[in-house]
Amino acid sequence: MKIIKRILFYLFLFTGALIFIYPFYWMVAASFAPENEIANLTLLPSSFSLSSYSQMFEKIPIGRSLINSLIVSSSVTIGVLVFGSMIGYALSRLEFKGRNLIFYIIIFTMTLPFQITLIPQYIIMVKFGWVDTYLALIVPYFINALGIIMFRQYFKSIPQSLIDAAKLDGCSEIQIIFKILWPNSIPALVTIGIITFMASWNEVLWPLIVIRDESLMTMPQLITLFAVGGRAESQLGVKLASAVLLALPIIIAYIFFQKYFIQSMASSGIKE
């Protein structure tokens, strides 16, 4: 019975994996297929062609938008890691009035839809003169509630004796964060970095609102305008090719850092 249960269990996992993998596999395969074969949903096209990719590069400045997305997503990720770890350390190790209240308010902000703060945030960008600049895409995302919470929970798992020893050696609070806690929090840093990079990379609505200059558009924004704005000329292969390029960096990042990602997610439960 145990062998049968194990076989059924792995069969169930294998079936689930196929269900999740097939749409992405088909998207990649179809991006290399002739246009007239895409609608057939075949596993392998009769011939492989790079025409969809070449047409995409001809129609839109995808290279420039890729650089823009890398600049924005990397800057946001670094900002979240720096500021999130500082706030997370304060909420986990420093004693001050209202510490728990601030923590619960941060959790509450995660329940608010982005659309609630959209208009006030846009007005602030206009007042600062940041519309059509990288600052409008980067600065509003420096403070991330999920990053703060995950850093707080992970820092709580680090022995207090390690922090006390660092204080005895003359380390300041800032030095403790970046010289003591960061090297001992690699799984948390990688996990928060991947989540933040992925969220920033896939963001479409906010760039559509604050960026109108095509030279500053991010890759998701440009591809969205390309797919629905008519430049793709109803060619499904070109749209799929752009979608593959959009997903590729996230997949590569996850493949390299999945070990740390799983380790952190398994060890950072919400607890007091």
C-alpha positions in Angstrom: 0.0 0.0 0.0 2.9 2.4 0.8 4.4 1.9 -2.7 1.0 2.4 -4.3 0.4 5.6 -2.3 3.9 6.9 -3.2 3.3 6.1 -6.9 0.0 8.0 -6.8 1.6 10.9 -5.0 4.3 11.3 -7.5 1.9 10.8 -10.4 -0.2 13.6 -8.9 2.9 15.9 -8.6 4.0 15.1 -12.2 0.5 15.9 -13.5 0.4 19.1 -11.7 3.9 20.1 -13.0 2.8 19.4 -16.6 -0.3 21.5 -16.1 1.8 24.5 -14.9 4.7 24.0 -17.4 2.7 23.4 -20.6 1.5 27.0 -21.2 5.0 28.3 -20.8 6.4 25.6 -23.0 3.8 26.3 -25.7 4.5 30.0 -25.6 8.3 29.4 -26.2 7.7 26.8 -28.9 5.0 28.9 -30.6 7.4 31.9 -30.7 9.7 29.9 -33.0 6.9 28.5 -35.1 5.5 29.8 -38.4 2.6 32.2 -37.9 0.1 29.8 -39.5 0.9 27.0 -37.1 0.5 28.8 -33.8 -3.2 28.3 -33.5 -2.8 24.5 -33.7 -1.3 24.3 -30.2 1.3 21.7 -31.5 4.0 20.5 -29.1 6.7 21.0 -31.8 6.4 23.2 -34.8 7.2 21.8 -38.3 10.1 24.3 -38.6 11.9 26.7 -36.3 12.1 30.3 -37.3 13.5 33.5 -35.7 11.2 35.7 -37.8 8.9 36.6 -34.8 11.9 37.8 -32.8 13.5 39.7 -35.7 10.2 41.5 -36.5 9.8 42.4 -32.8 13.2 44.0 -32.7 12.4 45.9 -35.9 9.0 47.2 -34.6 9.9 48.3 -31.1 13.1 49.5 -29.2 13.1 46.4 -27.0 16.8 46.6 -26.2 16.4 50.1 -24.7 13.4 49.1 -22.7 15.3 46.0 -21.4 18.0 48.4 -20.1 15.4 50.6 -18.5 13.7 47.7 -16.8 17.1 46.4 -15.5 17.9 49.9 -14.1 14.5 50.4 -12.5 14.2 46.9 -11.1 17.7 46.7 -9.8 17.5 50.1 -8.1 14.2 49.3 -6.5 15.6 45.9 -5.3 18.7 47.6 -3.7 16.5 50.2 -2.1 14.1 47.7 -0.6 17.0 45.6 0.8 18.7 48.6 2.4 15.6 50.4 3.8 13.7 47.2 4.5 16.5 45.7 6.5 16.9 48.9 8.5 13.2 49.1 9.4 13.0 45.4 10.0 16.0 45.6 12.4 14.3 48.5 14.3 11.1 46.6 14.6 12.7 43.3 15.7 15.5 44.5 18.1 15.1 48.1 19.2 12.8 48.9 22.1 10.6 52.0 21.6 7.0 53.1 22.2 4.6 52.1 19.5 6.9 49.5 17.9 4.1 46.8 17.7 1.6 49.4 16.5 3.9 50.4 13.7 4.3 46.8 12.8 0.5 46.2 12.6 0.0 49.4 10.6 2.6 48.1 8.1 0.7 44.8 7.9 -2.6 46.8 7.4 -1.1 48.7 4.4 -0.7 45.4 2.6 -4.5 45.0 2.5 -5.0 48.4 0.7 -5.4 48.2 -3.1 -2.8 50.1 -5.1 -5.6 52.1 -6.8 -6.4 53.9 -3.5 -3.0 55.6 -3.4 -2.6 55.9 -7.1 -3.9 59.4 -7.6 -2.2 61.0 -4.5 1.0 59.3 -5.5 0.8 60.7 -9.1 0.0 64.2 -7.8 3.2 64.0 -5.7 5.2 62.9 -8.7 3.9 66.0 -10.6 4.7 68.3 -7.7 8.2 67.0 -7.6 8.6 67.2 -11.4 9.5 63.5 -11.6 7.0 62.6 -14.4 9.0 61.1 -17.3 12.0 60.4 -15.1 13.5 57.2 -13.5 12.8 58.7 -10.1 9.0 58.3 -10.6 9.5 54.6 -11.2 12.1 54.0 -8.4 11.6 56.1 -5.4 7.9 55.3 -4.6 8.8 51.6 -4.3 11.8 51.9 -1.9 9.6 51.1 1.1 8.0 47.6 0.8 5.8 46.2 3.5 6.5 42.6 2.7 10.2 43.2 2.7 10.0 44.9 6.1 7.9 42.0 7.6 10.2 39.3 6.2 13.3 41.1 7.5 11.7 41.5 10.9 10.8 37.8 11.2 14.2 36.7 9.9 16.2 39.0 12.2 14.2 37.6 15.2 15.6 34.2 14.5 19.2 35.4 14.8 20.6 34.9 18.4 20.7 38.1 20.5 24.1 37.1 21.7 25.6 37.7 18.2 24.2 41.3 18.3 25.4 41.9 21.9 28.9 40.7 20.9 29.0 43.1 18.0 27.9 46.0 20.3 30.7 45.0 22.7 33.2 45.3 19.8 32.0 48.8 19.2 29.7 48.3 16.2 27.0 50.9 15.6 23.4 49.8 14.8 24.1 50.4 11.1 27.2 48.3 11.2 25.3 45.5 12.9 22.8 45.5 10.1 25.2 45.4 7.2 28.2 43.7 8.7 26.6 41.2 11.1 23.0 40.5 10.1 23.3 40.7 6.3 26.0 38.0 6.0 23.8 35.8 8.3 20.6 36.5 6.3 21.5 35.4 2.8 18.3 33.4 2.3 16.1 36.4 3.4 18.1 38.8 1.2 17.8 36.5 -1.8 14.1 35.9 -1.3 13.2 39.5 -0.8 15.4 40.5 -3.7 13.7 38.0 -6.0 10.2 39.0 -4.9 11.0 42.7 -5.2 12.8 42.4 -8.6 9.9 40.3 -10.0 7.2 42.7 -8.8 9.1 45.7 -10.1 9.9 44.0 -13.4 6.3 43.0 -14.0 4.8 46.4 -13.0 2.7 47.9 -15.9 0.0 50.3 -14.5 2.3 52.8 -12.7 4.8 53.2 -15.6 1.8 53.7 -18.0 0.7 56.6 -15.8 4.0 58.4 -15.1 6.1 57.6 -18.3 5.2 58.9 -21.7 8.6 59.2 -23.3 9.3 55.9 -25.2 13.0 56.1 -24.5 12.2 55.7 -20.7 9.6 53.0 -21.0 10.1 49.8 -19.2 9.9 46.4 -21.0 6.5 45.4 -19.7 5.1 48.9 -20.5 6.4 48.9 -24.0 5.3 45.3 -24.7 1.8 46.1 -23.4 1.5 49.1 -25.7 3.0 47.0 -28.5 0.6 44.1 -28.0 -2.6 46.2 -27.6 -1.6 49.4 -29.5 -1.5 47.9 -33.0 2.2 47.8 -33.7 2.1 44.0 -33.5 -0.4 44.0 -36.4 -2.3 41.1 -35.0 0.7 38.8 -35.3 0.5 36.4 -32.4 4.1 35.1 -32.9 5.6 38.5 -32.4 3.5 39.0 -29.2 4.6 35.6 -27.9 8.3 36.4 -28.7 8.0 39.6 -26.7 6.4 37.7 -23.8 9.2 35.1 -23.8 11.8 37.9 -23.5 9.8 39.5 -20.7 9.7 36.3 -18.7 13.3 35.2 -19.3 15.2 37.3 -16.7 12.8 36.3 -13.9 13.2 32.6 -14.7 16.9 32.8 -14.9 17.1 34.6 -11.5 14.9 32.0 -9.9 16.9 29.1 -11.3 20.1 30.4 -9.8 18.6 31.4 -6.4 15.8 28.9 -5.8 17.7 27.1 -3.0 17.9 30.3 -0.9 14.3 31.2 -1.8 12.9 27.9 -0.5 15.0 28.0 2.6 13.9 31.5 3.5 10.2 30.9 2.8 10.4 27.8 5.1 12.0 29.6 8.0 10.3 33.1 8.1 6.8 32.5 9.4 5.0 35.3 11.2 5.6 35.0 14.9 6.0 37.4 17.8 
